Amino acid sequence: WNKSAVKLAQINFMVEKSPSTAYNLYQDGKLDTAILSAQAAKNLQKQAGYVIRKNNGTTYMQFNTKLAKFKSTKLRQAVSMALDRKALAKTLGGGFTGATTFTAADMTKVDGQDFTQLAQDKTTKQITSYHKTLAQKTFKEALKDLQLKKLSFTLLTADDDSSKAIGEYIQSALETAFGNQVSVKVQSLPTKSQFAKMDSGNFEACVSGWNADFADPISFLDCMTSTNGYNSGKWSNKQYDQLIAKSKTVTSSSQRMQLLAKAENILMTDQGVTPLVQSGSAWMLNTKVKGLIYNGSYYFEYAYLQ
């Protein structure tokens, strides 16, 4: 099938545990691509052949909307606009990039356009971008609506290095933006304990992550329907649920993607979750290699050496 498009006769794959050894083999011309360690990724960013391969995974914040303070859409929007996702990704290093949608970017194409671009508009782009002044204005309005003088909450994270760094960044960013009007405590627990708290609803806000099981937006968007077990914050939107349900009944692929894009747009406008970063890994790739597709998995159909 499609044999006229296939140019490679053979692919040699080497299993190498050490990224430094793999990089040495790459430098010696014995490998055409090699994954980089976190330190090497920082040092080699300006080298020809440096590429970031995004995973189909997003790290995000969830708010416990059973609590009165986090029922406020304005409050959630203000938090989102107080976060500089590019700065966070830079802090984490490696293959992290800022995320402005729940669905991972560069995972699904719709008529040649990335799905996440289809799902965004001027409003969602503003809400998921760093706007300190607007964040402060929106935050003050939210506090007034809630009749609060100050927002205090505990942010739950896992106890791995990346999760703790994300929690510390959020704490610093919010306290920098909102001053003495906010107080954030970071609680980092082993993953099993973190999940137990999330599942029982015994948390105020948390840092979560999701990796798609397959390259389709529904793998993400299903998680935020009202009754889904992964919707730890219990965010609920009737129109969102209807769009997700309808997307499973239409026969037109184009119509299905339009429905999912509208659902993603509602999720981001309402900040049902607040996307933070998209995971990925840094690699070196021989500039002679063309047509290699990475979409969570490798596709070699159109790959060739120039």
HELIX and SHEET records of a PDB file:
HELIX    1   1 LYS A    3  ALA A    5  5                                   3    
HELIX    2   2 PRO A   19  GLN A   27  1                                   9    
HELIX    3   3 ALA A   38  ASN A   43  1                                   6    
HELIX    4   4 ALA A   68  LYS A   71  5                                   4    
HELIX    5   5 THR A   73  MET A   81  1                                   9    
HELIX    6   6 ARG A   85  LEU A   92  1                                   8    
HELIX    7   7 PHE A  115  ALA A  119  1                                   5    
HELIX    8   8 LYS A  122  ILE A  127  1                                   6    
HELIX    9   9 LYS A  132  LEU A  146  1                                  15    
HELIX   10  10 ASP A  161  PHE A  178  1                                  18    
HELIX   11  11 GLY A  179  GLN A  181  5                                   3    
HELIX   12  12 THR A  191  SER A  200  1                                  10    
HELIX   13  13 ILE A  218  LEU A  221  1                                   4    
HELIX   14  14 ASP A  222  MET A  224  5                                   3    
HELIX   15  15 LYS A  238  SER A  247  1                                  10    
HELIX   16  16 SER A  253  ASP A  270  1                                  18    
SHEET    1   A 6 THR A  33  ILE A  35  0                                        
SHEET    2   A 6 THR A 274  LEU A 285 -1                                        
SHEET    3   A 6 TYR A  50  PHE A  63 -1                                        
SHEET    4   A 6 ALA A 205  ASN A 211 -1                                        
SHEET    5   A 6 LEU A 151  ALA A 158  1                                        
SHEET    6   A 6 VAL A 182  LEU A 189  1                                        
SHEET    1   B 3 THR A  33  ILE A  35  0                                        
SHEET    2   B 3 THR A 274  LEU A 285 -1                                        
SHEET    3   B 3 THR A  97  GLY A  98 -1                                        
SHEET    1   C 2 LYS A 109  VAL A 110  0                                        
SHEET    2   C 2 GLN A 113  ASP A 114 -1                                        
SHEET    1   D 2 VAL A 289  LYS A 290  0                                        
SHEET    2   D 2 TYR A 304  LEU A 305 -1                                        
SHEET    1   E 2 ILE A 293  TYR A 294  0                                        
SHEET    2   E 2 TYR A 298  TYR A 299 -1                                        
END                                                                             
